[in-house]
Amino acid sequence: MNRTTLSLIAGTTALAAVTGFAVLTTTDAAGTDTARAAAVLPVERTSLLCPSPSISDLADTTYTSYTPVTKGTGSDGKAELRSATEQSAEGGGKKKADKPVLTPKEPGTPVTGDTSGGDSPALVGTAEGKFAPGWAVQETTEVAAGTGRGLQGVNCTAPDTEFWFPGASTAADRTDYVHLTNPDDSAAVVDIELYGKDGALESTVGEGITIQPHSSEPVLLSTLTDEKQENLTVHVNVRSGRVGAAVQALDDKLGGDWLAASTDPTGSLVLPGIPKDATAVRLVAFTPGDSDADLKVALSSPSGRITPAGNETLHVKAGMTTAVDLGDLTRGEAGSLILTPTDQSVPVVAALRVVRGKGSKQETAFIPATRPVGTRATSADNSAKGTILSLVAPGRAAEVRVTASAGSDGGTTVTKTYTIKAGTTENVEAPTPSGGKGTYALTVEPVSGGPVYAARMLAATEDGVPGFTIQTLPDDRGTVAVPEADQDLSVLQK
């Protein structure tokens, strides 16, 4: 058997291991009809990592799990969320299993779990079978007082090997941590690089950080450098293994929130869901390549694209973090920021820091550049009064279907369809479950037209402070295209 044949078999076997599905069909010996259209099938296993929610004793955290009902799944499966430190790889053994934080019972119905205080661990979640496609877990924390007080939220994310976080800080009034969680049986080795307004910050402490198996490490950014910089880009690069990563950005006066990773560096970016009552918006951008980037800056509003006066373009120097204050950009209307190249396309990452409120009653959230909704996106942990869903069609007009799941305490699903005009952003009146109680999920599915981007804001005012958190809604990657492989016996003759 020659090397070509071995490669064919190895490739098909690897595909079957990842997706759980691969089809080999026998054709005639001449090898005709050897390539067929790929089948779109549900994924069979999903992993999610949730960072440790807070170090405050005044923190109350809710985890909400939801899997949308997906055609093509079997009747079996399970999902659960457990402490990251529960398993130990030493000697191949395991620690005594604690009770899971939550265990979903059926797709289509949210499940919640609660914890309090400042010693809650990071969590590792695994979903298999019918629970895997589109599984979403939201971590939402209310901090009553102190640094970072207000509402903090983050989508638990899949492990990966590289992350970009524009919008972090080592300023005197900021306490920023990058949380690194290793779900695997072997150690992960991570480099953390910081880039400020003049380029890379000198630091050897961020090199070769070891994250032990089944553990999580919050790394305080101010311990990696002596420089105090208002706007930083954090680059997490995993040398070996894989981790989940998120930045917790806490401010002494402006509250705080989680800063999720920007989408991979690309020439055009969309940052959806700026609140219509935002009192301050700051854009932070970074290009990791060797070329400067020149970007057109546009605000997508309900009436179309608007060019911000005085900020029509943004010049981003190679390897340097650039920040610009856009003020009260939205002026009472829903909005999203769209960045496109003025000429040559240069890969960029970006995020927005958004402030609501005034004086001592201000709160902060972050909006990273994100991927489009694609086939489907899901937002867990919604309520009838505190949820605002923002939909953006940066190019062509689009028709979008939004479904509210049953509530965690009952009710039935409700679906509405919306038309988003070309170039506009709409805060839509999202559906709520009929007769539902408790929290519910929103599933967003483009029906026709151009690409759609989405974000969900949760709001909860406490003691006059407009607490809020924003999560973008990229494609949930609940399905995978699996080529149908045919047996081609002609390769044996090569």
LODRENKE-949662 format. One record per residue (C-alpha): x negated, y negated, z. Coordinates in nm, 3 decimals, always signed. Each point is the difference from the previous one (the first is absolute). Layout:
(atom (X; Y; Z)) ...
This chain:
(atom (+0.000; +0.000; +0.000)) (atom (-0.162; -0.326; -0.109)) (atom (-0.017; -0.336; +0.181)) (atom (+0.293; -0.148; -0.197)) (atom (+0.231; +0.279; +0.113)) (atom (-0.110; -0.037; +0.362)) (atom (+0.066; -0.374; -0.014)) (atom (+0.351; +0.054; -0.134)) (atom (+0.088; +0.248; +0.273)) (atom (-0.159; -0.211; +0.274)) (atom (+0.185; -0.312; -0.113)) (atom (+0.337; +0.175; -0.004)) (atom (-0.062; +0.158; +0.340)) (atom (-0.094; -0.336; +0.155)) (atom (+0.318; -0.157; -0.138)) (atom (+0.210; +0.276; +0.151)) (atom (-0.167; -0.050; +0.338)) (atom (+0.073; -0.372; +0.005)) (atom (+0.357; +0.000; -0.129)) (atom (+0.117; +0.349; +0.082)) (atom (+0.120; +0.035; -0.357)) (atom (-0.175; +0.111; -0.316)) (atom (+0.147; +0.200; -0.284)) (atom (-0.190; +0.237; -0.224)) (atom (+0.195; +0.128; -0.299)) (atom (-0.115; +0.249; -0.261)) (atom (+0.010; -0.099; -0.367)) (atom (-0.133; +0.163; -0.310)) (atom (-0.369; +0.080; -0.019)) (atom (-0.061; -0.273; -0.255)) (atom (+0.026; -0.254; +0.282)) (atom (+0.275; -0.215; -0.152)) (atom (+0.223; -0.221; +0.216)) (atom (-0.263; -0.021; +0.274)) (atom (+0.095; -0.343; +0.139)) (atom (+0.349; -0.080; +0.121)) (atom (+0.152; -0.302; +0.170)) (atom (-0.079; -0.037; +0.367)) (atom (+0.274; +0.086; +0.247)) (atom (+0.074; -0.256; +0.272)) (atom (+0.030; +0.195; +0.325)) (atom (+0.033; -0.093; +0.368)) (atom (-0.318; +0.005; +0.206)) (atom (-0.015; +0.283; +0.253)) (atom (-0.211; -0.155; +0.276)) (atom (-0.047; -0.355; +0.128)) (atom (-0.228; -0.136; +0.274)) (atom (+0.050; -0.333; +0.176)) (atom (-0.212; -0.175; +0.263)) (atom (+0.131; -0.256; +0.251)) (atom (-0.252; -0.222; +0.189)) (atom (+0.012; -0.045; +0.376)) (atom (+0.269; -0.269; +0.032)) (atom (-0.127; -0.236; +0.270)) (atom (-0.234; -0.055; +0.294)) (atom (+0.263; -0.209; +0.180)) (atom (+0.184; +0.139; +0.301)) (atom (+0.298; -0.208; -0.119)) (atom (+0.032; +0.185; -0.331)) (atom (+0.307; +0.203; -0.099)) (atom (-0.040; +0.209; -0.314)) (atom (+0.250; +0.185; -0.218)) (atom (-0.093; +0.258; -0.265)) (atom (+0.257; +0.064; -0.271)) (atom (-0.030; +0.292; -0.241)) (atom (+0.198; +0.044; -0.320)) (atom (-0.014; +0.228; -0.304)) (atom (+0.230; -0.081; -0.292)) (atom (+0.195; +0.288; -0.151)) (atom (-0.194; +0.113; -0.307)) (atom (+0.120; +0.225; -0.280)) (atom (-0.204; +0.311; -0.065)) (atom (-0.111; +0.072; +0.356)) (atom (+0.062; +0.333; +0.166)) (atom (+0.199; +0.061; +0.316)) (atom (-0.302; +0.046; +0.225)) (atom (-0.241; -0.244; +0.157)) (atom (-0.091; -0.189; +0.315)) (atom (-0.146; -0.329; +0.114)) (atom (-0.140; -0.128; +0.327)) (atom (-0.203; -0.284; +0.144)) (atom (-0.258; +0.083; +0.269)) (atom (-0.288; -0.162; +0.186)) (atom (-0.316; -0.018; -0.212)) (atom (-0.206; +0.133; +0.291)) (atom (+0.215; +0.306; +0.055)) (atom (-0.207; +0.237; -0.210)) (atom (-0.368; +0.070; +0.047)) (atom (-0.230; +0.146; -0.262)) (atom (-0.259; +0.115; +0.250)) (atom (-0.036; +0.374; -0.016)) (atom (+0.299; +0.016; -0.234)) (atom (+0.228; -0.032; +0.299)) (atom (+0.295; -0.223; +0.073)) (atom (+0.106; -0.194; +0.301)) (atom (+0.330; +0.079; +0.158)) (atom (+0.273; -0.136; -0.225)) (atom (+0.190; -0.292; +0.142)) (atom (+0.356; -0.074; -0.092)) (atom (+0.017; -0.179; -0.337)) (atom (+0.087; -0.370; +0.012)) (atom (+0.274; +0.079; -0.249)) (atom (+0.120; +0.294; -0.210)) (atom (+0.237; -0.072; -0.290)) (atom (+0.291; +0.238; -0.038)) (atom (+0.122; -0.058; -0.357)) (atom (-0.092; -0.223; -0.295)) (atom (+0.239; -0.292; -0.041)) (atom (+0.029; -0.083; +0.371)) (atom (-0.249; -0.216; +0.197)) (atom (-0.151; +0.119; +0.326)) (atom (-0.154; -0.231; +0.261)) (atom (-0.243; +0.034; +0.290)) (atom (-0.111; -0.254; +0.261)) (atom (-0.305; -0.076; +0.213)) (atom (-0.106; -0.282; +0.232)) (atom (-0.320; -0.152; +0.134)) (atom (-0.351; -0.049; -0.125)) (atom (-0.136; +0.355; -0.001)) (atom (+0.213; +0.159; -0.275)) (atom (-0.225; +0.204; -0.231)) (atom (-0.029; -0.003; -0.378)) (atom (+0.225; +0.258; -0.164)) (atom (-0.046; +0.252; -0.279)) (atom (+0.305; +0.109; -0.195)) (atom (+0.047; +0.293; -0.237)) (atom (+0.305; +0.076; -0.214)) (atom (+0.047; +0.312; -0.210)) (atom (+0.257; +0.133; -0.242)) (atom (+0.323; -0.199; -0.021)) (atom (-0.129; -0.259; +0.249)) (atom (-0.312; -0.091; -0.202)) (atom (+0.119; -0.201; -0.306)) (atom (+0.018; -0.369; +0.088)) (atom (-0.049; +0.051; +0.374)) (atom (-0.023; -0.339; +0.172)) (atom (-0.085; -0.085; +0.362)) (atom (+0.019; -0.354; +0.138)) (atom (-0.174; -0.109; +0.322)) (atom (+0.164; -0.311; +0.151)) (atom (-0.123; -0.162; +0.322)) (atom (+0.135; -0.286; +0.207)) (atom (-0.256; -0.173; +0.222)) (atom (+0.166; -0.224; +0.259)) (atom (-0.293; -0.233; +0.079)) (atom (-0.372; -0.059; -0.038)) (atom (-0.228; +0.017; -0.303)) (atom (+0.194; +0.130; -0.297)) (atom (+0.338; -0.044; +0.165)) (atom (+0.298; +0.051; -0.228)) (atom (+0.098; +0.270; -0.247)) (atom (-0.263; +0.225; -0.161)) (atom (+0.071; +0.261; -0.263)) (atom (-0.189; +0.236; -0.229)) (atom (+0.081; +0.281; -0.238)) (atom (-0.188; +0.313; +0.098)) (atom (-0.221; +0.083; -0.298)) (atom (-0.176; +0.291; -0.166)) (atom (-0.372; +0.054; +0.063)) (atom (-0.236; -0.134; -0.266)) (atom (-0.366; -0.084; -0.063)) (atom (+0.000; -0.376; -0.070)) (atom (+0.198; -0.302; +0.127)) (atom (-0.010; -0.379; -0.056)) (atom (+0.140; -0.244; +0.259)) (atom (-0.013; -0.368; -0.105)) (atom (+0.141; -0.219; +0.278)) (atom (-0.186; +0.126; +0.307)) (atom (-0.189; -0.238; +0.231)) (atom (-0.263; -0.035; +0.270)) (atom (+0.111; -0.352; +0.099)) (atom (+0.001; -0.088; +0.371)) (atom (+0.380; +0.028; +0.030)) (atom (+0.020; +0.331; -0.185)) (atom (-0.050; +0.354; +0.128)) (atom (-0.008; +0.231; -0.301)) (atom (-0.052; +0.376; +0.008)) (atom (-0.035; +0.240; -0.290)) (atom (+0.159; +0.329; +0.109)) (atom (-0.155; +0.314; -0.151)) (atom (+0.177; +0.335; +0.040)) (atom (-0.149; +0.334; -0.107)) (atom (+0.260; +0.278; -0.044)) (atom (-0.242; +0.274; -0.106)) (atom (-0.204; +0.275; +0.166)) (atom (-0.335; -0.158; -0.089)) (atom (-0.146; -0.338; +0.089)) (atom (+0.038; -0.297; -0.236)) (atom (-0.280; -0.252; -0.056)) (atom (+0.109; -0.356; -0.077)) (atom (-0.167; -0.328; -0.099)) (atom (+0.174; -0.330; +0.085)) (atom (-0.112; -0.301; -0.205)) (atom (+0.107; -0.359; +0.071)) (atom (+0.008; -0.274; -0.264)) (atom (+0.042; -0.366; +0.087)) (atom (+0.003; -0.328; -0.192)) (atom (-0.372; +0.030; -0.082)) (atom (-0.011; +0.372; -0.073)) (atom (-0.087; +0.309; +0.203)) (atom (-0.051; -0.048; +0.374)) (atom (-0.314; +0.156; +0.140)) (atom (+0.075; +0.301; +0.219)) (atom (-0.152; +0.341; +0.055)) (atom (+0.251; +0.101; +0.267)) (atom (+0.267; +0.067; -0.263)) (atom (-0.210; +0.260; -0.184)) (atom (+0.047; +0.372; +0.051)) (atom (+0.282; -0.012; +0.256)) (atom (+0.096; +0.357; +0.090)) (atom (+0.368; +0.076; +0.058)) (atom (+0.027; +0.334; +0.176)) (atom (+0.247; +0.264; -0.119)) (atom (+0.361; -0.065; +0.102)) (atom (-0.080; -0.334; +0.155)) (atom (+0.049; -0.373; -0.051)) (atom (-0.233; -0.294; +0.059)) (atom (+0.101; -0.368; +0.023)) (atom (-0.304; -0.204; -0.106)) (atom (+0.001; -0.364; +0.119)) (atom (-0.122; -0.210; -0.293)) (atom (-0.176; -0.253; +0.222)) (atom (-0.233; +0.278; +0.120)) (atom (-0.125; +0.049; -0.357)) (atom (-0.126; -0.356; -0.049)) (atom (-0.092; -0.312; +0.196)) (atom (+0.154; -0.227; -0.263)) (atom (+0.337; -0.162; +0.072)) (atom (+0.188; -0.027; -0.328)) (atom (+0.364; -0.093; -0.049)) (atom (+0.053; +0.213; -0.311)) (atom (-0.165; +0.334; -0.066)) (atom (+0.038; +0.294; -0.233)) (atom (-0.058; +0.338; +0.163)) (atom (-0.117; +0.289; -0.218)) (atom (+0.032; +0.350; +0.147)) (atom (-0.201; +0.253; -0.199)) (atom (+0.006; +0.365; +0.106)) (atom (-0.331; +0.177; -0.067)) (atom (+0.131; +0.344; +0.094)) (atom (+0.343; +0.127; +0.093)) (atom (+0.309; -0.221; -0.010)) (atom (+0.179; -0.231; +0.241)) (atom (+0.308; -0.212; +0.042)) (atom (-0.079; -0.370; +0.044)) (atom (+0.192; -0.314; +0.101)) (atom (-0.101; -0.336; +0.149)) (atom (+0.178; -0.128; +0.311)) (atom (-0.027; -0.379; -0.008)) (atom (+0.086; -0.166; +0.334)) (atom (+0.009; -0.376; +0.057)) (atom (-0.002; -0.182; +0.335)) (atom (+0.264; -0.252; -0.115)) (atom (+0.157; +0.128; -0.322)) (atom (+0.100; +0.352; +0.101)) (atom (-0.130; +0.273; -0.225)) (atom (+0.072; +0.299; -0.219)) (atom (-0.153; +0.285; -0.193)) (atom (-0.188; -0.078; -0.319)) (atom (+0.044; +0.292; -0.240)) (atom (-0.251; +0.067; -0.276)) (atom (+0.029; -0.188; -0.328)) (atom (+0.064; +0.200; -0.312)) (atom (-0.318; +0.108; -0.183)) (atom (-0.194; -0.283; -0.167)) (atom (+0.174; -0.103; -0.323)) (atom (+0.030; -0.302; -0.228)) (atom (+0.364; -0.093; +0.075)) (atom (+0.164; +0.017; +0.342)) (atom (+0.349; -0.037; +0.148)) (atom (+0.055; -0.092; +0.367)) (atom (+0.376; +0.037; +0.061)) (atom (+0.241; -0.120; +0.267)) (atom (-0.114; -0.337; +0.138)) (atom (+0.268; -0.108; +0.251)) (atom (+0.206; -0.296; -0.117)) (atom (-0.057; -0.175; +0.333)) (atom (-0.379; +0.046; +0.003)) (atom (-0.168; -0.308; +0.150)) (atom (-0.353; +0.090; -0.112)) (atom (-0.136; +0.237; -0.265)) (atom (-0.370; +0.076; -0.047)) (atom (-0.135; +0.193; -0.299)) (atom (-0.323; +0.197; +0.054)) (atom (-0.168; +0.162; -0.302)) (atom (-0.322; +0.188; -0.074)) (atom (-0.162; +0.149; -0.306)) (atom (-0.242; +0.289; +0.063)) (atom (-0.170; -0.011; -0.339)) (atom (-0.285; -0.210; -0.140)) (atom (+0.222; -0.246; -0.190)) (atom (+0.201; -0.295; +0.130)) (atom (+0.378; +0.017; -0.039)) (atom (+0.223; -0.284; -0.118)) (atom (+0.367; +0.054; +0.076)) (atom (+0.326; -0.171; -0.084)) (atom (+0.213; -0.043; +0.312)) (atom (+0.378; +0.017; -0.040)) (atom (+0.291; +0.018; +0.243)) (atom (+0.282; +0.227; -0.112)) (atom (+0.320; -0.160; +0.134)) (atom (+0.373; +0.077; -0.053)) (atom (-0.002; -0.239; -0.298)) (atom (-0.323; +0.124; -0.160)) (atom (-0.374; -0.065; +0.016)) (atom (-0.126; -0.321; +0.156)) (atom (-0.358; -0.128; -0.001)) (atom (-0.097; -0.131; +0.347)) (atom (-0.102; -0.364; -0.028)) (atom (-0.371; -0.038; +0.067)) (atom (-0.057; +0.376; +0.000)) (atom (+0.058; +0.089; -0.362)) (atom (-0.314; +0.216; -0.016)) (atom (-0.236; +0.176; +0.240)) (atom (-0.373; +0.054; -0.055)) (atom (-0.137; +0.302; +0.187)) (atom (-0.379; +0.029; +0.008)) (atom (-0.145; +0.348; -0.034)) (atom (-0.058; +0.167; +0.336)) (atom (+0.144; -0.293; +0.198)) (atom (+0.332; -0.038; +0.181)) (atom (+0.210; -0.292; -0.122)) (atom (+0.294; -0.141; +0.199)) (atom (+0.248; -0.274; -0.086)) (atom (+0.285; -0.139; +0.213)) (atom (+0.321; -0.027; -0.199)) (atom (+0.209; -0.162; +0.275)) (atom (+0.376; +0.054; +0.008)) (atom (-0.016; +0.149; -0.348)) (atom (+0.351; +0.143; -0.031)) (atom (+0.191; -0.312; +0.120)) (atom (+0.309; +0.186; +0.111)) (atom (+0.021; +0.256; -0.281)) (atom (-0.108; +0.361; -0.037)) (atom (-0.342; +0.031; -0.159)) (atom (-0.287; +0.222; -0.108)) (atom (-0.350; -0.092; -0.115)) (atom (-0.124; +0.117; -0.339)) (atom (-0.369; -0.017; -0.091)) (atom (-0.111; +0.047; -0.362)) (atom (-0.334; -0.062; -0.174)) (atom (-0.042; -0.333; -0.178)) (atom (-0.224; +0.165; -0.258)) (atom (-0.223; +0.299; +0.070)) (atom (+0.151; +0.261; +0.232)) (atom (-0.213; +0.061; +0.310)) (atom (+0.105; +0.249; +0.276)) (atom (+0.121; -0.181; +0.314)) (atom (+0.156; +0.089; +0.335)) (atom (+0.222; -0.244; +0.190)) (atom (+0.236; -0.050; +0.293)) (atom (+0.217; -0.273; +0.150)) (atom (+0.016; -0.114; +0.361)) (atom (+0.351; -0.130; +0.062)) (atom (+0.113; -0.208; +0.300)) (atom (+0.358; -0.067; +0.115)) (atom (+0.106; -0.239; +0.275)) (atom (-0.157; -0.318; +0.137)) (atom (-0.215; -0.111; +0.292)) (atom (-0.032; +0.262; +0.272)) (atom (+0.276; +0.209; -0.160)) (atom (-0.195; +0.122; -0.302)) (atom (-0.041; +0.357; -0.122)) (atom (-0.219; +0.160; -0.267)) (atom (+0.030; +0.281; -0.254)) (atom (-0.203; +0.114; -0.301)) (atom (+0.089; +0.093; -0.358)) (atom (-0.269; +0.192; -0.194)) (atom (+0.006; +0.031; -0.377)) (atom (+0.184; +0.322; -0.079)) (atom (+0.088; +0.253; -0.269)) (atom (+0.340; -0.008; -0.172)) (atom (+0.290; +0.205; +0.131)) (atom (-0.046; +0.238; -0.292)) (atom (+0.243; +0.291; +0.020)) (atom (+0.113; -0.050; +0.360)) (atom (-0.100; -0.170; +0.324)) (atom (+0.138; +0.041; +0.350)) (atom (+0.017; -0.231; +0.301)) (atom (+0.073; +0.158; +0.338)) (atom (+0.120; -0.177; +0.317)) (atom (+0.263; -0.250; -0.119)) (atom (+0.285; -0.168; +0.184)) (atom (+0.309; -0.180; -0.126)) (atom (-0.100; -0.338; +0.148)) (atom (-0.379; -0.010; -0.010)) (atom (-0.083; +0.133; -0.350)) (atom (-0.075; -0.207; -0.311)) (atom (-0.078; +0.186; -0.325)) (atom (-0.191; -0.192; -0.268)) (atom (-0.010; +0.119; -0.363)) (atom (-0.229; -0.146; -0.269)) (atom (+0.000; +0.043; -0.378)) (atom (-0.320; -0.181; -0.104)) (atom (+0.037; +0.083; -0.370)) (atom (+0.319; +0.128; -0.159)) (atom (+0.339; +0.006; +0.170)) (atom (+0.080; +0.319; +0.193)) (atom (+0.296; +0.190; +0.136)) (atom (-0.064; +0.147; +0.346)) (atom (+0.196; +0.249; +0.206)) (atom (-0.025; -0.029; +0.380)) (atom (+0.135; +0.270; +0.230)) (atom (+0.057; -0.031; +0.374)) (atom (-0.037; +0.336; +0.172)) (atom (+0.217; +0.132; +0.276)) (atom (-0.083; -0.154; +0.335)) (atom (-0.211; +0.177; +0.261)) (atom (+0.321; +0.029; +0.205)) (atom (+0.243; +0.081; -0.280)) (atom (+0.171; -0.147; -0.303)) (atom (-0.012; +0.057; -0.376)) (atom (-0.214; -0.136; -0.282)) (atom (+0.091; -0.311; -0.201)) (atom (-0.155; -0.102; -0.335)) (atom (-0.007; -0.337; -0.177)) (atom (-0.151; -0.100; -0.335)) (atom (-0.163; -0.338; -0.066)) (atom (-0.123; -0.182; -0.311)) (atom (-0.319; -0.200; +0.054)) (atom (-0.063; -0.259; -0.270)) (atom (-0.337; -0.019; -0.173)) (atom (-0.264; -0.183; +0.203)) (atom (+0.218; -0.036; +0.309)) (atom (+0.008; +0.108; +0.364)) (atom (+0.327; +0.075; +0.176)) (atom (+0.074; +0.062; +0.366)) (atom (+0.286; +0.242; -0.058)) (atom (+0.277; +0.084; +0.243)) (atom (-0.109; +0.356; +0.059)) (atom (+0.263; +0.267; +0.064)) (atom (+0.060; +0.146; +0.345)) (atom (+0.127; +0.350; +0.078)) (atom (+0.376; +0.041; +0.024)) (atom (+0.095; +0.055; +0.363)) (atom (-0.366; +0.034; +0.087)) (atom (-0.164; -0.061; +0.334)) (atom (-0.367; -0.035; +0.085)) (atom (-0.279; -0.058; -0.248)) (atom (+0.017; +0.091; -0.368)) (atom (-0.223; +0.023; -0.307)) (atom (+0.014; -0.187; -0.331)) (atom (-0.103; +0.176; -0.320)) (atom (-0.081; -0.218; -0.302)) (atom (+0.015; +0.149; -0.352)) (atom (-0.044; -0.198; -0.323)) (atom (+0.262; +0.104; -0.255)) (atom (-0.107; -0.192; -0.309)) (atom (-0.207; -0.296; -0.117)) (atom (-0.347; -0.108; +0.105)) (atom (-0.212; +0.079; +0.307)) (atom (+0.147; -0.087; +0.341)) (atom (-0.187; -0.093; +0.318)) (atom (+0.162; -0.003; +0.344)) (atom (-0.052; -0.091; +0.364)) (atom (+0.209; +0.032; +0.314)) (atom (-0.005; -0.245; +0.291)) (atom (+0.113; +0.089; +0.352)) (atom (+0.089; -0.297; +0.220)) (atom (+0.073; -0.016; +0.373)) (atom (+0.000; -0.334; +0.182)) (atom (-0.101; +0.022; +0.367)) (atom (-0.017; -0.301; +0.235)) (atom (+0.011; -0.231; -0.301)) (atom (-0.293; +0.169; -0.175)) (atom (+0.098; +0.116; -0.353)) (atom (-0.160; +0.343; +0.018)) (atom (-0.033; +0.168; -0.339)) (atom (-0.199; +0.257; -0.195)) (atom (-0.017; +0.070; -0.374)) (atom (-0.072; +0.328; -0.177)) (atom (-0.043; +0.034; -0.375)) (atom (+0.172; +0.291; -0.178)) (atom (-0.229; +0.167; -0.257)) (atom (+0.091; +0.324; -0.177)) (atom (+0.034; +0.282; +0.254)) (atom (-0.183; +0.249; -0.226)) (atom (+0.257; +0.261; +0.089)) (atom (-0.033; +0.174; -0.335)) (atom (-0.294; +0.117; -0.207)) (atom (-0.033; +0.073; -0.371)) (atom (-0.111; +0.362; -0.045)) (atom (-0.109; +0.106; -0.350)) (atom (+0.146; +0.328; -0.119)) (atom (-0.305; +0.208; -0.084)) (atom (+0.012; +0.266; -0.269)) (atom (-0.234; +0.294; -0.035)) (atom (-0.239; -0.068; -0.289)) (atom (-0.187; +0.321; -0.074)) (atom (-0.200; -0.169; -0.275)) (atom (-0.237; -0.146; +0.261)) (atom (-0.130; +0.353; +0.061)) (atom (-0.142; -0.003; -0.350)) (atom (-0.197; -0.327; +0.048)) 
